[in-house]
Amino acid sequence: MIPVDRDKKTEAHLLGVGLDHTDGHKRITRAEKFSIVGGSEETHGRMTETLVKSFEEISRKGKSLEKIDKKELSEILHKNTPS
């Protein structure tokens, strides 16, 4: 077991993984609070759009990834996923 220092600030980071990379390209997008790896051009683009819009909404609400409720985060991600 690893001891946890409760005085240290907890940081959150989302990771998106695209599994439909059939064209041989290696796609990686990194931002302060999320990373996206893999996927076809379309899938990678959709994941990026979803996360950028979701983080904009989280910010407008005056919240952070570390403080947002998991259920609310799930709803925001779903709402911002392009159809």
CORKAFEN-V887850 format. One record per backbone hydrogen bond with DSSP energy under -0.5 kcal/mol. NH is the residue of the N-H (numbers start at 1). CO is the residue of the C=O. Records with the same first field share a line. If there is no record, write none. Layout:
NH = CO + CO
This chain:
3 = 1
5 = 3
6 = 4
8 = 5
14 = 33
16 = 35
18 = 37
22 = 20
27 = 25
29 = 36
31 = 34
35 = 14
36 = 29
37 = 16
38 = 27
39 = 18
44 = 40
45 = 41
46 = 42
47 = 43
48 = 44
49 = 45
50 = 46
51 = 47
52 = 48
53 = 49
54 = 50
55 = 51
56 = 52
57 = 53
58 = 54
59 = 55
60 = 56
61 = 57
62 = 59
63 = 58
67 = 64
68 = 64
73 = 69
74 = 70
75 = 71
76 = 72
77 = 73
78 = 74
79 = 75
80 = 76
81 = 78
82 = 80
